[in-house]
Amino acid sequence: MRTFDGMRARLAARATRVSELTRRVSLAALLLPLLAACTGVSLVPPSNLQIDPAALEHMNTNSDRMVIVTVANPSESMPMLAGTTAGGYDGAPGYAAYGSARATVAAIARDYNLREVMAWPIVPLQVHCAVLEITGSVPRAEVLAKLGKDRRVKLAQPLQSFRTLGEPAAPASRGDYLSLERGLQDIDALAAQRVSQGQGVRVAVIDTGVDTTHPDLAGKIVLKRDFVEQDATLFNRDVHGTAVAGVIAANPGNRHGVTGVAPGAEIFALKACWQMPPASGAASSGPSICNSLTLAQALGAAIDLHAQVINLSLSGPPDPLLTQLVEYGLRHGAIVVGAVPPDGDMHAFPVGIAHVIAADMPGTATTGEVVYAPGRDVLTLTPGGHYDFLSGSSFSAAYVSGIAALLLAVNPDLNAAKVYAALKSSAAEGGAKQIVNACNALAAVMTGGCATINVAR
């Protein structure tokens, strides 16, 4: 009898939790449209993981003592708010980590002298993930070796760092911007836009923040999420993400700004990287840095948001957790585009993952399955309603993501292999390497094509 009474009490308690969760979901459904109307940018409920900037700084300062561990998150887990990193392309319900998953992480932390910094469920992978700090004197490599043999652990790896791949170029002169957009002309984007403008295609820009107030991005940023600082003013000041979003989807309303490759695309601005302060005496901002934690959060959000194209204009070491997330997205139809690092390392993240479309600048020594797109002296957007020239394979990736959006707008069923084949076969002469051609790529996936437009240079 006592056993039955105890079970009944547990079921009643669980029903109470579900009732409270339902109430919260209903309240969120009422509030979100009001918030979106006020801001002009669609919002989603905050992630179940709220990254404390102080904790993030601690992780970065002590990165050599940080490990990431995942454990199974069993079916006992409860539904959670829509719009977190729950769900996925197959529409599976979201869940939070309860009971045994949290207990397992706590037990692992005790067994290996680790301290939990933060933890969160990664729904597509059906795991609970934790960043743990080594508190003892055992070297990280030794801790990871032991964790790798623990049957409770699905994945154990170091917390790793990544960098965006863009930098300032020559100062921009003002005037006829279209005539200065050489990259747009070189890939025949203007002609391709007569056939497709990427209308309605959802592109996730996983990067720094984006200036959502830039005139040339008006109506383009349909959603923003910050996994780094939770500061809207800093989000809008970030250079790299603003520039990448501009190459992909800028759409000048007054016809005097910069035009993106796919001006009809919708941008999800997912901030996973942060700008480092400039070096002493430097005029420009320092490099932008991300880590395994922030990128995993952003990739989970992109998957949950059903992004059709995921742009990763960044690079770093191979990362098992991030690889699992990218592979999940690819299996469920996302097109993932990555930037080749300056040293041409095709084993780096994300270009080392099969079926990620690797983009580089023409004239480099990169070999392998790579497509080439403009990346030098690219005129694009910068915060504050400004424009400037930037260089790097970050922008080659952005051009490729833009063309992918053009293709998906006319054929939404294209997968990564078909998009890559269309891009690879489209190449036109451009310097020392062949660069992609938007018109030719469209002709490869649809009946008919487009005629090249000659623009005076």
C-alpha positions in Angstrom: 0.0 0.0 0.0 2.8 2.4 0.9 4.4 1.6 -2.5 1.2 2.5 -4.3 0.7 5.7 -2.3 4.2 6.7 -3.0 3.7 6.1 -6.8 0.5 8.1 -6.7 2.2 11.0 -5.0 5.0 11.0 -7.6 2.5 11.0 -10.4 0.6 13.8 -8.8 3.8 15.8 -8.5 4.7 15.2 -12.1 1.2 16.3 -13.2 1.6 19.5 -11.3 4.9 20.2 -13.1 3.3 19.6 -16.5 0.4 21.9 -15.6 2.9 24.7 -14.6 4.9 24.1 -17.8 1.7 24.3 -19.9 0.8 27.6 -18.2 4.2 29.0 -19.0 4.0 27.9 -22.6 0.6 29.6 -23.0 2.0 32.8 -21.4 5.0 32.7 -23.8 2.7 32.3 -26.8 0.8 35.4 -25.7 3.8 37.6 -25.0 6.1 36.7 -28.0 4.0 38.4 -30.7 3.8 41.5 -28.6 7.6 41.6 -28.1 8.2 40.9 -31.8 5.9 43.8 -32.7 7.9 46.2 -30.4 11.3 45.2 -31.6 10.8 44.5 -35.3 12.9 41.3 -34.9 11.2 38.0 -34.1 12.1 36.6 -30.7 12.0 33.2 -29.2 12.0 32.2 -25.5 15.4 32.2 -23.9 17.4 29.0 -24.0 17.2 26.8 -21.0 20.9 27.6 -20.7 21.6 31.2 -19.7 25.2 31.9 -20.2 26.6 34.2 -17.5 29.3 36.5 -19.1 31.4 36.1 -16.0 31.2 32.3 -16.3 32.1 32.5 -20.0 35.1 34.7 -19.1 36.2 32.2 -16.5 35.9 29.4 -19.0 38.0 31.3 -21.5 40.6 32.3 -18.9 40.9 28.7 -17.7 40.2 26.9 -20.9 43.0 24.4 -20.4 41.2 23.1 -17.3 37.8 22.8 -19.0 36.2 19.6 -20.5 32.9 18.9 -22.1 31.0 15.7 -21.2 27.7 14.3 -22.6 25.6 11.7 -21.0 22.3 10.0 -22.2 19.2 12.1 -21.5 16.5 9.4 -21.1 12.9 9.4 -22.0 11.8 10.3 -18.5 12.7 13.9 -19.3 9.9 16.4 -19.5 8.6 18.6 -22.3 10.0 22.2 -22.3 9.3 25.6 -23.9 9.2 25.7 -27.6 11.9 27.9 -29.2 14.7 26.6 -27.0 17.2 24.2 -28.6 14.6 21.6 -28.3 12.9 19.9 -31.3 14.7 19.5 -34.5 14.0 19.0 -38.2 11.9 15.9 -37.5 9.6 17.7 -35.1 10.5 15.6 -32.0 9.3 17.2 -28.8 11.7 19.1 -26.7 12.9 18.0 -23.3 14.9 19.2 -20.3 17.3 17.2 -18.2 15.7 15.6 -15.2 16.5 12.8 -12.8 19.2 10.4 -13.9 20.9 12.6 -16.5 21.7 15.3 -13.9 22.5 12.7 -11.3 24.9 11.1 -13.7 26.7 14.3 -14.4 27.0 15.1 -10.7 28.4 11.6 -10.0 31.0 12.0 -12.8 32.0 15.3 -11.4 32.5 13.8 -8.0 34.4 10.8 -9.3 36.9 12.8 -11.3 37.3 15.9 -9.1 35.5 18.1 -11.5 33.3 21.2 -10.9 30.2 21.7 -13.0 30.3 25.2 -14.7 27.1 24.8 -16.7 25.0 22.1 -18.2 22.2 21.9 -20.7 20.3 19.3 -22.8 21.1 19.0 -26.5 17.8 17.7 -27.8 18.7 16.6 -31.4 21.5 14.4 -29.9 19.3 13.2 -27.0 22.1 14.0 -24.5 22.7 16.2 -21.5 25.9 18.2 -21.9 28.1 19.8 -19.2 31.1 22.0 -19.1 33.2 20.7 -16.2 36.3 22.3 -14.7 39.2 20.1 -13.5 39.8 21.1 -9.8 42.7 18.8 -9.1 46.2 18.6 -10.4 45.6 15.8 -12.9 46.4 16.9 -16.5 43.5 17.4 -18.8 44.6 14.7 -21.3 44.7 12.1 -18.5 41.2 13.2 -17.2 39.8 12.9 -20.8 41.4 9.5 -21.3 39.7 8.2 -18.1 36.4 9.8 -19.0 36.5 8.2 -22.4 36.6 4.7 -20.8 33.7 5.5 -18.5 30.5 3.7 -19.7 28.3 6.6 -18.4 30.0 9.0 -20.8 28.9 9.3 -24.4 31.4 12.0 -25.3 34.4 13.6 -23.6 36.5 16.4 -25.2 38.3 19.6 -24.3 36.5 23.0 -24.5 38.1 24.4 -27.7 38.4 27.9 -29.3 37.5 29.0 -32.8 38.1 32.2 -34.8 36.3 34.0 -37.6 38.2 34.4 -40.8 37.8 38.0 -41.9 39.9 41.2 -41.6 39.9 44.8 -42.8 41.0 45.6 -46.3 41.6 48.9 -48.1 39.5 51.9 -47.0 36.2 52.1 -48.9 35.7 55.0 -51.2 32.1 56.4 -51.4 30.0 56.7 -54.4 28.5 54.1 -56.8 28.5 51.1 -54.6 27.2 48.7 -57.2 30.3 49.4 -59.4 32.5 48.6 -56.4 30.8 45.2 -55.7 33.2 43.3 -57.9 32.4 40.0 -56.2 28.7 40.3 -57.0 29.6 40.9 -60.6 32.2 38.1 -60.8 29.7 35.4 -59.7 26.9 36.8 -62.0 24.7 37.4 -59.0 22.9 40.4 -60.6 21.8 38.2 -63.5 20.8 35.3 -61.2 18.6 37.7 -59.2 16.4 38.1 -62.2 15.5 34.4 -61.7 15.8 34.0 -57.9 16.5 36.3 -55.0 16.4 33.5 -52.3 12.9 34.6 -51.3 12.0 33.2 -47.9 15.0 30.9 -47.5 16.1 30.7 -43.9 19.8 31.3 -43.4 21.4 31.0 -40.0 24.5 33.2 -39.6 26.4 31.7 -36.7 28.9 34.4 -36.0 29.3 37.5 -33.9 26.3 39.8 -33.5 24.7 41.7 -36.4 23.7 45.4 -36.7 20.0 44.8 -36.9 19.4 48.5 -37.4 21.6 48.8 -40.5 19.4 50.3 -43.3 20.5 47.6 -45.8 19.3 44.9 -43.5 15.9 46.3 -42.8 13.4 43.4 -42.6 16.2 40.8 -43.2 17.0 39.9 -39.6 13.9 37.9 -38.7 15.3 36.5 -35.5 18.3 37.1 -33.2 19.8 35.1 -30.3 22.8 35.9 -28.2 24.7 33.0 -26.6 27.5 35.2 -25.4 26.7 38.5 -23.8 23.0 39.1 -23.6 23.6 42.8 -24.4 21.7 44.2 -27.4 24.0 47.2 -27.7 27.1 45.0 -28.1 25.2 42.7 -30.5 24.6 45.6 -32.9 28.2 46.8 -32.8 29.8 43.6 -34.0 31.6 43.9 -37.3 32.2 40.4 -38.6 28.6 39.1 -38.4 27.3 42.4 -39.8 29.6 42.0 -42.8 28.8 38.4 -43.4 25.0 39.0 -43.2 25.5 41.9 -45.7 27.2 39.7 -48.3 24.4 37.1 -48.0 21.2 39.2 -47.9 21.7 43.0 -47.9 18.8 44.7 -49.7 19.2 48.5 -50.0 15.8 50.1 -50.0 17.1 53.4 -51.4 19.2 51.6 -54.1 22.3 53.5 -52.9 23.6 50.8 -50.5 25.1 47.4 -50.9 23.2 44.4 -52.5 23.6 40.9 -51.1 23.7 37.7 -53.2 20.2 36.7 -51.9 18.4 39.8 -50.9 15.1 37.9 -50.4 16.6 35.5 -47.8 15.7 35.7 -44.1 18.6 35.9 -41.6 18.7 34.2 -38.2 21.5 36.1 -36.4 22.9 33.7 -33.9 25.7 35.2 -31.9 28.2 32.6 -30.8 31.4 34.6 -31.1 32.6 37.8 -29.5 34.9 40.5 -30.7 38.2 40.7 -28.8 39.5 44.2 -27.9 41.9 45.8 -30.4 45.6 45.4 -29.9 47.3 48.4 -28.3 47.4 51.2 -30.9 45.4 49.3 -33.5 42.6 51.1 -35.3 40.3 48.2 -35.8 38.8 45.6 -33.5 40.6 42.4 -32.6 39.7 39.0 -33.9 36.4 37.3 -33.0 36.5 34.2 -30.8 34.0 31.4 -30.2 34.2 28.2 -28.2 32.7 24.7 -28.2 30.0 25.7 -25.8 28.7 28.8 -27.6 28.8 27.2 -31.0 27.0 24.1 -29.8 24.2 26.3 -28.5 24.0 28.2 -31.7 24.0 25.1 -33.9 21.3 23.6 -31.7 19.2 26.7 -32.2 19.7 26.7 -36.0 18.5 23.1 -36.1 15.5 23.9 -34.0 14.7 26.9 -36.1 14.8 24.7 -39.3 17.5 26.8 -40.9 17.9 25.8 -44.5 21.4 27.2 -44.8 23.9 27.4 -41.9 26.8 29.8 -42.5 30.0 29.1 -40.5 32.5 31.8 -41.5 35.0 30.5 -38.8 37.5 27.8 -38.2 39.1 25.8 -35.4 40.2 22.3 -34.4 38.1 19.2 -35.1 35.4 19.1 -32.4 33.4 15.9 -31.8 30.4 17.6 -30.2 30.1 20.2 -32.9 30.6 17.5 -35.6 27.7 15.6 -34.2 25.4 18.6 -34.4 26.5 19.6 -37.9 26.0 16.0 -39.1 22.5 16.0 -37.6 21.6 19.1 -39.5 23.0 17.7 -42.7 21.0 14.5 -42.3 17.9 16.5 -41.9 18.3 18.6 -45.0 20.4 21.7 -43.9 23.0 23.1 -46.3 26.1 23.9 -44.2 28.8 26.2 -45.6 32.2 26.6 -43.9 35.2 28.8 -44.5 38.6 27.3 -45.2 41.3 28.5 -42.8 44.3 30.5 -44.1 46.6 27.5 -43.9 44.2 25.4 -46.1 43.7 22.7 -43.4 40.8 20.6 -44.7 40.7 18.7 -41.4 39.7 21.7 -39.4 36.1 22.4 -38.2 33.8 22.8 -40.0 35.3 22.1 -43.4 36.6 18.7 -42.3 33.1 17.3 -41.9 31.8 15.3 -44.9 29.2 17.2 -47.0 30.0 20.6 -45.4 30.6 22.9 -48.4 34.0 24.3 -48.0 34.6 27.8 -49.5 37.8 29.6 -50.1 39.2 32.6 -52.0 40.5 32.1 -55.5 44.3 32.0 -55.8 44.9 30.0 -52.6 46.8 26.7 -52.5 43.8 24.8 -51.0 43.2 21.4 -52.4 40.4 19.0 -52.0 36.6 19.4 -52.3 36.5 23.2 -52.3 34.5 25.8 -54.1 36.0 29.2 -54.7 34.2 32.5 -54.3 35.3 36.2 -54.0 37.0 37.0 -50.7 39.4 39.9 -51.3 38.4 43.5 -50.9 34.7 42.7 -50.5 32.5 45.8 -50.1 29.9 45.0 -47.4 28.1 46.4 -44.4 29.6 47.5 -41.1 27.8 48.6 -37.9 26.3 52.1 -37.6 24.9 52.1 -41.2 28.4 52.1 -42.7 30.2 50.2 -45.4 33.8 49.0 -45.8 36.1 46.6 -47.6 36.9 43.4 -45.8 38.9 40.3 -46.9 39.0 36.6 -45.9 37.4 33.3 -46.6 34.6 34.3 -44.2 33.2 36.3 -47.1 33.8 33.5 -49.7 31.6 31.3 -47.5 29.0 34.1 -47.3 28.9 34.3 -51.1 28.4 30.6 -51.3 25.6 30.6 -48.7 23.9 33.3 -50.7 24.0 31.2 -53.9 22.7 28.2 -51.9 19.7 30.4 -50.9 19.1 31.3 -54.6 19.1 27.6 -55.4 16.8 26.5 -52.6 14.3 29.2 -53.4 13.7 27.5 -56.8 14.1 24.0 -55.5 13.6 23.6 -51.7 14.3 19.8 -51.9 18.0 20.2 -52.8 20.4 18.5 -50.4 24.0 19.3 -49.6 25.4 17.0 -52.3 23.2 18.5 -55.0 24.0 22.0 -54.0 27.7 21.3 -54.0 27.5 19.6 -57.4 25.7 22.6 -58.9 28.3 25.0 -57.4 31.3 22.9 -58.5 30.0 22.6 -62.1 29.1 26.3 -62.2 32.7 27.6 -61.9 33.8 30.3 -64.3 37.3 31.7 -64.8 38.3 34.0 -62.0 42.0 34.6 -61.4 44.2 31.7 -60.5 41.2 29.5 -59.5 37.8 29.0 -60.9 35.0 30.8 -59.0 31.4 29.8 -58.6 28.8 31.3 -61.0 25.3 31.9 -59.7 23.6 31.7 -63.1 25.3 28.5 -64.0 24.4 27.0 -60.7 20.7 27.9 -61.2 20.8 26.3 -64.6 22.0 23.1 -63.0 19.0 22.8 -60.8 16.1 24.2 -62.9 15.0 24.4 -66.5 16.5 27.5 -68.2 19.1 29.8 -66.9 19.9 33.5 -66.9 21.8 35.9 -69.1 25.0 37.5 -67.9 24.7 41.2 -67.2 27.6 43.3 -68.1 28.3 46.1 -65.6 30.8 48.8 -66.4 33.8 48.6 -64.1 
